Amino acid sequence: MTKLLEINDLSIEFDSGAERNRAINNISITVDRGEIVGVVGESGCGKTITGLSVLRLLPDTASITSGNVRIDGDDVLSLSNKKLRALRGSKVAMIFQDPSTSLNPVFTVASQMRRVVKQHRDISSAETRRLMSERLEAVGLSDIDRVLAAYPHELSGGMKQRVMIAMALIGEPELLIADEPTTALDVTVQSQILALLMDIRDRFDLGIMLISHDLGVVSQVVDRVVVLYAGSVVERGPVPHFAEPEHPYTKGLIGSIPKSTTERGSLEPIEGTVPYDPGGIGGCVYASRCPDRMDVCLEAAPSLDAVGIGTAVACYLVGQR
């Protein structure tokens, strides 16, 4: 069976002029229809770049050096510009990280939504209005006339994010890439947006790639999790696996999640920072920050080995146990 999204052995490098740095190193990720897959990691681990590669929206300094990206079997990297424009928004759509900067401040919501409709549909003004209203209602917005007439600054953060999701749904995509959709939203609105993603997954039979730095947030809504560190997949598996993760980095992510007042324990920060050029590291990309590193970790990178059904970990400690 063809996967809706297949990222196979993808590598991406950045050219700074004086040198080339590898940001993504042979990663593979799949998403099925009706499935939500979380891609998790710190800032700088390659999550957003991975999402942008699916739509071929990489910056000019970035280039894909190996691997392929397929959507419903079609090789995205070999599509002509004309076919690529047709694919964006219709087959796959992306919700960008900050709706405040994604929406144009000088145009009303209606004006911006009409542009999207015009790009993907050849319909009358009355049908356009009906479609915009339907999509806004589908994402839980009421008082549709007021929302359509509003400028972005007149809407709350949660409303702007819902508008962005409604715009993404206009072309009836099969795959939705949501890049940190709950960033800068308060906890209550975060929960509402996550519930909304699950609702539209079920209603429209979408596949969703949910990008986040917060494993605690992602685990509430996703079916599977892929943990990225320094451009490499270090652990992946279904959500139940992450109740007791295997990789030290994943354990560090969970340990650094703020606890509620009713929970015991304090924050356990991960010492150090994500390496600038992970492609130049000879051993495990996490070795410099890992409290459990061994000599072998500095000499050669561990392979991503299966440890259960649908679960894999790249760590020598797993083999030792």
Backbone bond lengths (Angstrom), bond angles and torsions (degrees), N, CA, C in turn:
res aa  C-N    CA-C-N  psi(-1)  N-CA   C-N-CA  omega(-1)  CA-C   N-CA-C  phi
1 M - - - 1.455 - - 1.530 109.24 -
2 T 1.347 116.25 133.60 1.462 121.05 -178.84 1.523 110.14 -74.97
3 K 1.312 115.84 129.94 1.456 121.00 175.35 1.528 109.14 -71.85
4 L 1.329 116.59 149.38 1.457 119.82 176.53 1.526 110.14 -64.67
5 L 1.333 116.89 -47.42 1.465 122.02 175.75 1.515 109.02 -125.05
6 E 1.331 115.50 131.36 1.465 121.59 174.55 1.520 108.84 -131.54
7 I 1.317 115.55 114.55 1.465 121.72 171.01 1.521 105.97 -105.75
8 N 1.323 116.64 115.84 1.462 121.04 -172.83 1.523 111.72 -117.57
9 D 1.339 116.44 117.20 1.465 123.10 173.71 1.527 112.04 46.98
10 L 1.320 116.57 46.85 1.462 121.92 -175.93 1.528 111.61 -80.87
11 S 1.323 115.64 132.39 1.466 121.96 173.83 1.530 108.81 -129.12
12 I 1.331 116.04 136.97 1.466 122.01 -178.78 1.520 108.74 -131.81
13 E 1.324 116.39 134.46 1.460 122.12 178.11 1.523 110.61 -120.23
14 F 1.335 114.98 151.06 1.459 121.95 175.30 1.521 109.13 -111.58
15 D 1.318 115.92 137.72 1.462 122.02 178.95 1.525 108.63 -105.64
16 S 1.319 117.09 111.30 1.470 121.61 -179.86 1.519 112.34 -93.15
17 G 1.329 116.77 3.41 1.458 120.99 -177.93 1.510 111.29 100.08
18 A 1.318 116.12 -56.10 1.457 120.64 -179.91 1.524 112.20 -85.96
19 E 1.340 116.59 -24.84 1.455 119.90 -177.26 1.528 110.36 -155.80
20 R 1.326 115.78 166.31 1.458 122.01 175.09 1.528 108.97 -114.89
21 N 1.319 115.79 130.83 1.455 121.18 -179.07 1.524 109.94 -117.37
22 R 1.317 116.23 133.73 1.460 120.43 179.49 1.527 109.15 -86.21
23 A 1.332 116.19 118.33 1.460 121.41 -179.30 1.519 112.39 -95.33
24 I 1.331 117.07 -31.89 1.462 122.67 179.48 1.518 108.00 -126.23
25 N 1.332 116.08 130.57 1.463 120.11 -172.13 1.529 111.68 -124.83
26 N 1.337 116.02 95.48 1.476 122.10 172.72 1.527 113.82 52.89
27 I 1.328 116.82 50.52 1.461 118.19 -179.63 1.534 110.62 -93.68
28 S 1.319 115.43 149.92 1.472 122.51 176.98 1.522 108.80 -132.30
29 I 1.344 115.57 128.85 1.457 122.03 -179.82 1.525 108.24 -141.29
30 T 1.308 117.62 139.35 1.471 121.24 175.72 1.527 109.75 -126.76
31 V 1.337 114.86 151.74 1.464 121.79 174.76 1.527 107.52 -137.94
32 D 1.325 117.16 130.90 1.460 122.83 176.46 1.524 110.48 -97.21
33 R 1.314 115.76 163.14 1.466 119.58 171.56 1.529 109.83 -61.37
34 G 1.321 115.63 139.71 1.450 119.97 178.52 1.513 114.20 74.97
35 E 1.329 117.24 11.59 1.464 121.64 -176.69 1.526 109.71 -118.73
36 I 1.325 115.81 143.08 1.465 121.47 172.57 1.522 107.61 -111.78
37 V 1.329 116.25 120.63 1.462 122.29 179.67 1.523 108.47 -113.10
38 G 1.311 116.59 124.41 1.456 121.21 178.09 1.513 111.41 -89.99
39 V 1.332 116.70 133.79 1.465 122.83 173.91 1.527 106.22 -114.12
40 V 1.335 116.25 114.83 1.458 121.87 -167.08 1.518 111.25 -122.85
41 G 1.330 116.12 146.26 1.457 121.47 175.34 1.514 109.80 167.11
42 E 1.332 116.05 168.18 1.463 120.84 177.08 1.523 111.60 -66.47
43 S 1.323 115.67 167.85 1.462 120.40 171.39 1.521 108.56 -60.66
44 G 1.319 116.23 136.48 1.459 120.46 179.91 1.508 114.61 91.33
45 C 1.344 117.52 3.06 1.467 120.71 -179.36 1.519 113.55 -88.54
46 G 1.350 118.02 -8.59 1.464 120.31 175.11 1.513 115.40 105.70
47 K 1.334 118.08 11.58 1.463 121.21 -176.40 1.531 111.67 -65.58
48 T 1.324 116.35 -53.53 1.465 120.29 -177.07 1.516 111.34 -65.26
49 I 1.332 117.72 -41.34 1.467 121.21 178.83 1.526 110.24 -60.02
50 T 1.321 116.41 -37.98 1.464 120.06 177.10 1.525 110.39 -62.53
51 G 1.331 116.45 -45.35 1.457 119.93 178.47 1.515 112.50 -62.95
52 L 1.322 117.11 -41.86 1.460 121.03 179.80 1.527 112.14 -65.88
53 S 1.328 116.25 -30.53 1.465 119.64 -179.65 1.529 111.69 -65.20
54 V 1.336 116.83 -29.17 1.463 120.38 179.98 1.526 110.70 -64.01
55 L 1.338 116.26 -33.28 1.461 121.43 179.85 1.530 112.51 -100.18
56 R 1.320 115.88 4.62 1.468 121.30 -176.13 1.529 111.20 53.56
57 L 1.331 114.36 50.65 1.454 121.79 178.89 1.523 111.70 -113.62
58 L 1.326 116.57 27.33 1.460 120.97 -178.51 1.521 110.50 -67.73
59 P 1.337 117.67 149.65 1.463 120.12 175.66 1.530 111.08 -64.09
60 D 1.331 115.83 162.67 1.467 120.93 -176.24 1.525 112.93 -60.51
61 T 1.326 117.20 -27.48 1.465 120.55 -177.46 1.526 112.43 -81.23
62 A 1.335 117.20 -7.31 1.465 120.84 -177.83 1.518 110.68 -103.44
63 S 1.297 116.22 146.25 1.466 120.89 177.24 1.522 109.68 -145.23
64 I 1.338 115.17 143.71 1.460 121.30 176.50 1.517 108.06 -84.64
65 T 1.324 116.20 119.83 1.461 120.92 -174.96 1.524 113.27 -98.01
66 S 1.318 117.36 -19.62 1.468 119.69 177.25 1.519 109.48 -163.31
67 G 1.331 115.57 162.95 1.451 121.59 177.96 1.512 112.32 92.61
68 N 1.319 115.99 -177.30 1.451 120.73 179.11 1.519 110.74 -149.10
69 V 1.334 114.75 160.62 1.462 122.79 177.91 1.520 106.96 -126.33
70 R 1.320 117.18 123.08 1.462 121.33 -179.61 1.523 109.80 -122.16
71 I 1.326 114.96 135.14 1.461 121.52 174.01 1.520 107.66 -118.60
72 D 1.319 115.52 115.65 1.464 121.88 -177.02 1.531 110.92 54.20
73 G 1.333 116.07 36.18 1.457 121.73 177.09 1.513 115.05 91.64
74 D 1.353 118.30 -16.25 1.464 121.41 -178.88 1.521 110.81 -85.72
75 D 1.333 116.21 133.03 1.461 121.82 179.82 1.525 109.55 -77.71
76 V 1.324 116.72 106.11 1.469 121.82 -176.61 1.523 111.80 -62.48
77 L 1.320 116.94 -35.54 1.459 121.00 -173.44 1.526 112.91 -71.14
78 S 1.322 117.04 -17.06 1.462 119.93 -179.29 1.532 112.94 -105.04
79 L 1.343 118.05 1.53 1.457 120.96 -178.63 1.525 111.45 -70.35
80 S 1.316 116.37 146.06 1.459 120.97 173.06 1.523 109.17 -69.53
81 N 1.328 117.80 162.83 1.466 120.97 179.97 1.522 111.31 -60.14
82 K 1.329 117.28 -36.79 1.452 120.96 179.68 1.529 110.99 -64.01
83 K 1.338 116.96 -46.81 1.460 120.50 179.76 1.530 111.06 -69.05
84 L 1.334 116.05 -32.12 1.459 120.04 178.82 1.527 110.69 -66.40
85 R 1.344 116.95 -42.15 1.464 120.80 177.66 1.523 110.53 -62.43
86 A 1.335 116.22 -37.38 1.467 119.79 178.55 1.524 111.39 -68.15
87 L 1.314 116.73 -33.19 1.470 121.47 -178.55 1.527 111.34 -72.08
88 R 1.337 116.53 -39.82 1.461 120.59 -178.45 1.524 110.34 -66.54
89 G 1.297 115.91 122.62 1.455 120.85 178.42 1.506 113.55 92.52
90 S 1.331 117.92 -30.24 1.462 120.13 -179.97 1.523 111.03 -95.90
91 K 1.327 116.60 -53.41 1.470 120.04 178.65 1.533 111.14 -87.80
92 V 1.332 116.13 -38.27 1.463 120.98 -178.97 1.522 108.97 -140.66
93 A 1.335 116.44 138.66 1.459 122.25 179.26 1.525 108.79 -132.12
94 M 1.328 115.72 157.21 1.462 120.32 -177.15 1.522 110.46 -129.40
95 I 1.319 115.66 134.96 1.460 122.38 171.90 1.517 106.61 -100.15
96 F 1.320 116.73 115.21 1.459 119.80 -174.94 1.528 110.54 -81.06
97 Q 1.337 113.92 167.05 1.455 121.41 -165.82 1.522 114.59 -61.85
98 D 1.323 118.18 -42.94 1.461 121.27 -173.05 1.521 109.70 -122.19
99 P 1.338 118.06 106.36 1.464 119.55 -179.00 1.521 113.19 -62.85
100 S 1.341 116.91 -24.69 1.468 120.08 -179.83 1.522 111.67 -66.00
101 T 1.318 117.18 -30.82 1.465 120.33 178.65 1.527 111.76 -98.24
102 S 1.310 117.83 -17.42 1.465 120.84 179.45 1.531 111.58 -79.57
103 L 1.328 116.67 -32.29 1.453 121.09 177.71 1.528 109.76 -86.58
104 N 1.331 117.06 139.79 1.460 121.52 179.97 1.527 109.23 -76.85
105 P 1.333 118.63 123.09 1.470 120.80 -173.80 1.522 114.66 -69.41
106 V 1.339 118.98 -16.35 1.470 120.54 -174.37 1.526 112.62 -100.84
107 F 1.346 117.76 2.50 1.460 120.96 178.14 1.524 109.58 -120.76
108 T 1.325 116.15 146.84 1.464 120.20 176.73 1.525 110.20 -70.55
109 V 1.320 115.45 164.95 1.464 120.66 176.78 1.525 109.97 -58.87
110 A 1.332 117.30 -43.42 1.461 120.99 -179.02 1.522 111.20 -59.59
111 S 1.332 116.85 -44.06 1.459 120.60 -179.03 1.527 111.35 -61.79
112 Q 1.330 116.03 -41.89 1.464 119.88 -178.21 1.519 111.69 -71.98
113 M 1.325 116.66 -36.03 1.456 119.36 178.38 1.530 110.94 -70.10
114 R 1.330 117.15 -35.79 1.472 119.99 178.21 1.522 111.14 -60.69
115 R 1.330 116.39 -39.62 1.473 119.91 178.81 1.528 111.05 -59.64
116 V 1.329 115.79 -39.80 1.465 120.12 179.56 1.530 110.29 -68.16
117 V 1.329 116.21 -42.90 1.469 120.13 178.73 1.523 110.31 -60.57
118 K 1.329 116.30 -44.96 1.466 121.00 -178.92 1.519 111.69 -60.46
119 Q 1.339 116.14 -34.03 1.462 121.06 -179.63 1.528 111.82 -67.73
120 H 1.334 117.03 -32.96 1.463 120.13 -170.63 1.526 114.51 -115.12
121 R 1.323 118.70 -16.58 1.456 120.67 -175.61 1.524 111.33 -132.00
122 D 1.302 117.39 142.44 1.457 122.91 173.17 1.524 107.35 -106.51
123 I 1.336 116.45 81.75 1.456 121.94 -174.83 1.525 110.19 -133.12
124 S 1.318 115.88 165.21 1.466 121.62 -177.76 1.523 111.20 -74.26
125 S 1.339 115.64 170.10 1.465 121.10 178.99 1.526 111.11 -62.19
126 A 1.341 115.97 -39.75 1.462 119.00 179.64 1.525 111.34 -65.94
127 E 1.335 116.77 -40.73 1.466 120.66 178.63 1.527 110.67 -68.41
128 T 1.335 115.80 -35.20 1.463 119.93 177.13 1.521 110.42 -62.01
129 R 1.324 116.00 -45.93 1.466 120.73 179.20 1.532 110.47 -61.17
130 R 1.311 116.37 -42.96 1.462 120.32 179.58 1.521 110.82 -63.04
131 L 1.340 117.66 -43.63 1.458 121.54 -178.94 1.531 110.87 -64.74
132 M 1.333 117.55 -42.86 1.461 120.52 179.11 1.526 110.33 -61.32
133 S 1.325 116.00 -43.56 1.467 119.89 -179.89 1.526 111.11 -63.91
134 E 1.332 116.39 -41.94 1.465 120.61 179.73 1.522 111.30 -61.31
135 R 1.334 116.64 -43.22 1.461 119.36 -178.45 1.533 111.63 -68.96
136 L 1.315 116.87 -38.27 1.467 119.55 178.17 1.527 110.73 -66.83
137 E 1.321 116.77 -38.39 1.460 120.06 176.43 1.527 110.87 -67.18
138 A 1.335 116.43 -35.19 1.467 120.94 -179.42 1.518 112.39 -64.02
139 V 1.347 117.21 -26.84 1.470 120.42 -179.88 1.533 111.69 -97.92
140 G 1.342 115.96 13.56 1.458 119.93 171.38 1.513 116.01 87.97
141 L 1.329 118.45 15.04 1.460 120.37 178.24 1.520 110.22 -90.73
142 S 1.326 115.65 143.67 1.464 121.73 176.02 1.529 108.35 -118.33
143 D 1.331 116.63 179.59 1.469 121.59 -176.31 1.532 109.24 49.99
144 I 1.328 115.02 56.02 1.460 122.56 -171.96 1.525 112.32 -57.84
145 D 1.333 117.99 -40.12 1.465 120.55 -179.18 1.530 111.05 -59.72
146 R 1.324 116.62 -41.08 1.460 119.97 179.94 1.525 111.23 -67.46
147 V 1.330 116.30 -41.40 1.466 119.96 179.95 1.527 110.76 -63.41
148 L 1.334 116.98 -43.94 1.464 120.38 -179.04 1.523 111.57 -64.42
149 A 1.311 117.35 -33.41 1.461 120.79 -178.13 1.529 112.77 -83.97
150 A 1.335 116.57 -9.24 1.467 120.66 -174.28 1.519 112.10 -81.45
151 Y 1.340 114.31 152.50 1.456 121.91 168.17 1.529 107.37 -90.92
152 P 1.343 118.37 154.96 1.468 119.69 -175.56 1.526 114.69 -51.90
153 H 1.349 118.00 -37.30 1.465 119.03 -176.52 1.526 112.30 -69.54
154 E 1.330 116.95 -12.38 1.458 120.98 179.73 1.533 112.23 -89.24
155 L 1.323 116.61 -0.54 1.458 121.58 -179.53 1.527 110.52 -111.22
156 S 1.317 116.56 152.45 1.466 120.85 174.75 1.524 109.93 -73.35
157 G 1.335 116.29 167.83 1.464 120.31 179.03 1.513 112.40 -59.11
158 G 1.334 116.43 -42.35 1.461 120.06 179.80 1.518 112.47 -66.18
159 M 1.346 116.64 -37.56 1.468 120.42 178.41 1.525 110.87 -67.19
160 K 1.338 116.19 -40.49 1.470 119.48 178.25 1.523 111.01 -62.85
161 Q 1.325 116.45 -39.77 1.465 118.76 178.67 1.531 110.66 -65.85
162 R 1.313 117.89 -37.57 1.459 121.17 177.19 1.530 111.02 -65.62
163 V 1.340 116.69 -38.24 1.462 120.22 176.23 1.523 110.46 -62.03
164 M 1.340 117.00 -42.11 1.466 120.88 179.20 1.529 110.74 -62.33
165 I 1.321 116.69 -40.13 1.464 120.29 178.97 1.529 110.05 -67.28
166 A 1.347 116.46 -41.00 1.466 120.43 177.61 1.528 111.08 -60.43
167 M 1.331 116.87 -41.82 1.467 120.84 178.69 1.528 110.86 -64.65
168 A 1.317 115.99 -37.35 1.469 119.84 179.69 1.523 111.36 -66.60
169 L 1.328 117.34 -26.84 1.465 121.41 -177.25 1.528 113.59 -85.62
170 I 1.328 117.30 -9.20 1.467 120.26 -175.29 1.526 112.06 -60.73
171 G 1.331 117.41 -41.24 1.461 120.85 -178.48 1.512 113.76 -81.64
172 E 1.343 117.44 6.70 1.463 123.17 -178.79 1.529 111.96 52.78
173 P 1.335 117.25 56.26 1.468 119.96 -179.87 1.514 112.06 -68.92
174 E 1.313 115.49 157.84 1.463 121.46 175.18 1.523 110.98 -94.55
175 L 1.331 115.28 -24.25 1.466 121.22 -179.36 1.523 108.99 -126.33
176 L 1.331 115.88 133.17 1.463 121.93 177.80 1.523 108.65 -120.76
177 I 1.329 116.14 126.29 1.465 121.17 175.72 1.522 107.35 -105.07
178 A 1.330 116.92 116.04 1.461 122.29 -177.55 1.524 108.52 -109.52
179 D 1.333 116.34 108.33 1.462 121.93 -175.93 1.524 109.81 -95.26
180 E 1.315 116.26 104.17 1.467 122.95 179.32 1.536 110.98 48.01
181 P 1.325 118.72 56.40 1.470 120.31 -173.91 1.522 114.72 -68.82
182 T 1.336 117.75 -11.64 1.470 119.27 -178.72 1.528 112.46 -108.59
183 T 1.343 117.95 7.86 1.459 121.01 179.71 1.525 110.39 -61.53
184 A 1.325 116.83 137.37 1.470 124.30 175.67 1.531 113.28 69.56
185 L 1.330 117.44 11.42 1.459 120.60 176.26 1.527 109.48 -104.15
186 D 1.332 116.64 147.62 1.462 117.67 179.15 1.530 109.80 -71.53
187 V 1.318 115.59 168.51 1.462 121.02 -170.65 1.525 112.18 -59.53
188 T 1.326 117.35 -40.79 1.467 120.30 -179.25 1.515 111.37 -64.04
189 V 1.335 116.91 -44.63 1.465 120.93 -179.30 1.531 110.04 -69.36
190 Q 1.332 117.45 -35.53 1.464 120.97 175.05 1.523 110.42 -54.02
191 S 1.318 116.08 -48.94 1.466 120.57 -178.76 1.520 111.02 -62.12
192 Q 1.327 116.52 -38.03 1.464 120.61 179.67 1.527 111.25 -65.29
193 I 1.334 116.76 -42.56 1.467 120.68 -179.39 1.530 110.41 -67.11
194 L 1.321 117.00 -40.52 1.463 120.25 178.31 1.530 110.92 -64.75
195 A 1.329 116.13 -41.24 1.468 119.83 176.46 1.526 110.29 -63.42
196 L 1.321 116.01 -36.90 1.462 120.56 178.62 1.523 110.94 -63.78
197 L 1.332 117.68 -42.01 1.461 120.61 178.85 1.529 111.03 -60.43
198 M 1.326 116.60 -41.15 1.468 119.32 177.61 1.524 111.02 -65.50
199 D 1.329 115.82 -37.75 1.462 120.48 -179.31 1.527 111.50 -65.65
200 I 1.339 117.02 -46.20 1.468 118.83 -178.64 1.528 110.83 -72.49
201 R 1.339 117.54 -27.43 1.471 119.77 173.12 1.522 109.86 -58.87
202 D 1.336 115.18 -46.09 1.466 120.04 -178.45 1.525 111.87 -72.22
203 R 1.327 116.32 -40.63 1.468 120.70 -175.13 1.525 112.53 -70.92
204 F 1.346 116.46 -39.79 1.456 120.60 -175.45 1.527 113.24 -106.37
205 D 1.346 117.43 1.81 1.467 122.78 -179.77 1.523 111.23 54.66
206 L 1.324 115.61 49.94 1.460 122.22 -179.41 1.522 111.50 -90.11
207 G 1.326 115.38 157.77 1.447 121.53 161.16 1.518 106.10 -100.04
208 I 1.320 118.16 138.67 1.468 121.48 -177.08 1.520 110.13 -128.05
209 M 1.347 115.66 129.78 1.460 121.21 168.13 1.530 106.52 -101.26
210 L 1.316 116.46 112.93 1.458 122.19 -177.06 1.529 109.50 -103.21
211 I 1.315 116.27 111.52 1.460 122.63 -177.89 1.529 108.93 -94.48
212 S 1.326 116.81 131.13 1.457 120.25 -178.67 1.520 111.07 -158.78
213 H 1.330 115.53 155.99 1.467 120.08 172.94 1.524 110.49 -93.93
214 D 1.325 116.42 -8.00 1.469 121.75 -171.37 1.527 110.46 -109.25
215 L 1.314 116.53 101.85 1.458 121.28 179.50 1.518 111.55 -64.05
216 G 1.343 117.13 -31.47 1.448 120.75 179.17 1.516 111.98 -64.87
217 V 1.335 116.69 -40.91 1.466 121.37 178.52 1.518 110.48 -68.63
218 V 1.328 116.47 -47.62 1.461 121.87 -175.94 1.530 111.87 -61.43
219 S 1.312 116.70 -40.49 1.468 120.26 -174.30 1.519 113.03 -63.95
220 Q 1.342 117.59 -14.93 1.463 120.56 179.52 1.530 112.16 -73.77
221 V 1.343 116.68 -24.98 1.469 118.30 -169.33 1.527 114.70 -126.78
222 V 1.329 119.01 -17.85 1.463 119.84 -172.32 1.521 111.57 -89.57
223 D 1.334 114.46 162.73 1.460 121.01 175.02 1.524 111.14 -93.14
224 R 1.342 115.80 -38.38 1.465 121.68 179.07 1.520 109.30 -134.65
225 V 1.331 115.91 157.27 1.459 121.96 179.48 1.519 109.63 -126.32
226 V 1.344 115.87 136.48 1.464 122.59 171.69 1.521 106.54 -117.68
227 V 1.333 117.14 120.93 1.461 121.63 -179.07 1.525 108.99 -98.61
228 L 1.336 115.84 120.35 1.464 121.62 178.15 1.516 109.64 -103.35
229 Y 1.323 115.61 137.71 1.464 120.49 170.52 1.522 108.57 -138.53
230 A 1.325 116.50 124.28 1.467 121.82 178.00 1.528 111.77 51.25
231 G 1.325 116.17 41.81 1.456 120.61 175.39 1.512 115.76 79.50
232 S 1.331 118.22 8.23 1.463 121.91 179.40 1.523 110.27 -124.87
233 V 1.334 116.58 146.53 1.462 120.74 172.92 1.520 107.80 -78.67
234 V 1.338 116.57 119.89 1.464 119.78 -179.81 1.525 112.34 -104.22
235 E 1.341 116.73 -20.03 1.460 119.70 178.36 1.529 108.65 -162.51
236 R 1.321 115.78 144.48 1.461 120.06 175.09 1.517 109.31 -152.33
237 G 1.325 115.67 153.90 1.459 119.25 179.64 1.507 111.40 165.50
238 P 1.328 117.82 174.96 1.462 121.85 176.52 1.523 110.52 -67.68
239 V 1.316 116.52 158.71 1.463 121.38 -175.08 1.532 113.54 -54.21
240 P 1.351 120.37 -43.74 1.468 118.98 -179.08 1.536 113.70 -55.68
241 H 1.334 117.03 -29.95 1.469 120.21 179.14 1.517 111.51 -59.47
242 F 1.338 117.31 -32.11 1.460 120.72 -172.96 1.526 112.94 -82.36
243 A 1.327 116.98 3.81 1.465 118.94 168.45 1.527 109.59 -67.37
244 E 1.347 115.64 -31.06 1.464 121.50 175.13 1.530 108.04 -137.97
245 P 1.336 117.61 76.05 1.470 120.66 -177.06 1.519 111.70 -66.99
246 E 1.321 115.38 160.93 1.465 121.13 -176.34 1.529 112.86 -99.44
247 H 1.324 117.74 -36.84 1.463 120.31 -172.63 1.530 111.59 -79.39
248 P 1.333 118.68 137.14 1.468 121.14 179.51 1.527 113.31 -57.19
249 Y 1.332 117.47 -33.57 1.462 119.66 179.47 1.528 110.79 -67.74
250 T 1.320 116.99 -43.75 1.461 120.16 178.67 1.528 110.00 -62.26
251 K 1.328 116.58 -40.71 1.467 120.15 176.52 1.524 110.45 -61.39
252 G 1.338 116.12 -38.15 1.460 120.46 177.89 1.521 111.95 -65.29
253 L 1.332 117.40 -39.47 1.459 120.64 178.18 1.525 110.94 -62.12
254 I 1.333 115.41 -42.82 1.461 119.59 179.96 1.528 110.53 -68.33
255 G 1.319 116.76 -39.44 1.461 120.54 179.81 1.512 113.35 -66.66
256 S 1.330 116.97 -23.69 1.466 120.31 -178.00 1.523 113.19 -91.62
257 I 1.348 117.64 0.89 1.464 120.89 176.93 1.529 108.90 -73.85
258 P 1.345 118.35 128.14 1.475 120.00 178.47 1.519 111.76 -57.86
259 K 1.330 115.29 136.27 1.463 120.73 -179.55 1.528 109.85 -90.17
260 S 1.322 116.61 152.11 1.456 120.57 174.79 1.528 108.69 -77.25
261 T 1.317 115.22 168.44 1.466 119.35 -177.88 1.519 112.42 -66.48
262 T 1.331 116.64 -18.58 1.473 119.70 -179.21 1.517 112.60 -91.11
263 E 1.349 116.37 -6.98 1.453 120.06 -178.31 1.524 109.97 -100.66
264 R 1.310 114.98 148.65 1.452 119.95 178.12 1.523 110.84 -88.61
265 G 1.309 115.40 160.19 1.462 120.10 176.07 1.516 111.57 100.57
266 S 1.309 115.60 155.39 1.456 121.76 179.73 1.519 109.49 -113.89
267 L 1.335 115.52 172.95 1.456 120.21 177.82 1.521 110.63 -64.02
268 E 1.319 115.98 142.04 1.462 121.20 177.47 1.528 107.64 -121.73
269 P 1.326 118.16 86.57 1.467 120.54 -175.89 1.520 112.58 -65.23
270 I 1.330 115.91 150.88 1.462 121.46 174.74 1.519 107.17 -87.99
271 E 1.305 117.10 119.24 1.461 120.97 -178.92 1.532 110.51 -69.01
272 G 1.344 116.75 148.04 1.461 121.33 176.04 1.519 112.71 87.57
273 T 1.328 115.73 -171.92 1.462 121.81 -178.09 1.525 110.33 -134.83
274 V 1.329 115.01 165.34 1.466 121.11 177.32 1.530 108.72 -66.34
275 P 1.336 119.88 132.67 1.470 121.59 -178.59 1.521 112.52 -62.40
276 Y 1.322 116.46 144.23 1.463 122.85 -177.46 1.523 111.95 -67.94
277 D 1.331 116.77 -41.27 1.471 121.59 -177.98 1.521 109.58 -128.09
278 P 1.343 117.40 79.34 1.472 119.66 -177.34 1.518 113.25 -62.22
279 G 1.336 117.27 -23.77 1.455 119.40 179.35 1.511 113.38 -65.87
280 G 1.325 116.88 -19.90 1.457 120.66 179.82 1.511 113.94 -90.42
281 I 1.330 117.40 2.01 1.463 121.29 -179.34 1.526 109.57 -86.72
282 G 1.311 116.84 128.70 1.461 120.43 -177.59 1.515 114.07 -80.74
283 G 1.319 117.50 -29.79 1.455 120.97 -177.72 1.516 111.66 -105.15
284 C 1.329 116.22 -148.07 1.456 121.92 177.96 1.523 109.90 -66.70
285 V 1.327 117.42 134.15 1.460 120.61 -176.66 1.533 112.05 -66.19
286 Y 1.328 117.02 -20.71 1.454 120.47 -178.12 1.534 112.92 -97.14
287 A 1.313 117.43 -1.96 1.469 121.07 -171.58 1.523 113.00 -57.74
288 S 1.340 118.31 -37.89 1.467 120.42 -175.72 1.527 112.51 -66.57
289 R 1.334 117.65 -19.07 1.462 120.95 -178.50 1.523 112.99 -112.88
290 C 1.333 116.30 -5.69 1.463 120.16 -172.17 1.527 111.53 -82.65
291 P 1.325 118.34 125.82 1.465 120.72 178.83 1.531 112.81 -72.93
292 D 1.334 116.94 -13.63 1.460 120.66 -176.52 1.529 112.94 -109.68
293 R 1.339 117.88 16.16 1.468 119.44 -173.90 1.520 111.60 -64.60
294 M 1.329 113.78 149.78 1.466 122.46 176.82 1.522 107.96 -119.58
295 D 1.303 117.08 173.39 1.471 121.05 -178.88 1.519 111.74 -58.69
296 V 1.330 116.44 -39.72 1.463 120.50 -177.72 1.531 111.48 -63.78
297 C 1.337 116.84 -27.64 1.467 120.84 -179.10 1.521 111.31 -64.62
298 L 1.328 116.92 -28.52 1.462 121.33 -179.03 1.521 112.23 -86.30
299 E 1.323 115.95 -13.14 1.464 119.95 -173.67 1.526 113.36 -96.62
300 A 1.322 117.93 -38.72 1.465 120.91 -176.38 1.524 109.56 -150.12
301 A 1.322 115.72 144.39 1.466 120.53 -179.65 1.520 110.23 -74.31
302 P 1.329 117.99 134.18 1.471 120.18 177.46 1.523 110.42 -71.61
303 S 1.310 117.09 149.22 1.461 120.95 177.45 1.520 109.87 -82.69
304 L 1.322 116.15 159.15 1.457 121.74 178.38 1.528 107.78 -84.85
305 D 1.325 116.13 97.84 1.460 121.34 -172.79 1.527 111.52 -104.59
306 A 1.329 115.43 144.45 1.455 121.30 177.74 1.521 110.05 -67.27
307 V 1.338 116.18 136.32 1.464 121.41 176.39 1.532 110.73 -123.96
308 G 1.314 115.99 4.29 1.458 121.84 179.67 1.515 109.06 176.27
309 I 1.319 116.99 -178.19 1.459 120.94 -179.34 1.526 110.09 -67.02
310 G 1.324 116.27 114.94 1.456 121.20 178.94 1.509 114.50 73.65
311 T 1.317 117.83 9.86 1.467 122.20 -175.85 1.520 110.44 -121.43
312 A 1.340 116.67 136.96 1.458 120.91 178.93 1.521 109.65 -146.30
313 V 1.338 115.44 148.12 1.456 122.04 -178.28 1.519 109.32 -140.03
314 A 1.348 115.29 140.12 1.466 120.20 176.89 1.525 108.24 -106.85
315 C 1.336 115.91 86.75 1.461 120.25 -178.33 1.509 111.07 -161.48
316 Y 1.330 117.45 130.35 1.462 121.22 178.61 1.528 112.07 -65.81
317 L 1.315 117.63 -27.34 1.459 120.43 -178.12 1.520 111.61 -63.76
318 V 1.337 116.46 -31.59 1.458 120.53 -179.90 1.520 109.89 -63.57
319 G 1.326 116.46 -44.24 1.455 120.94 177.79 1.521 111.83 -63.81
320 Q 1.353 117.13 -37.25 1.456 120.83 179.97 1.531 110.92 -65.10
321 R 1.366 115.42 -37.33 1.450 117.75 -179.80 1.529 111.63 -73.34
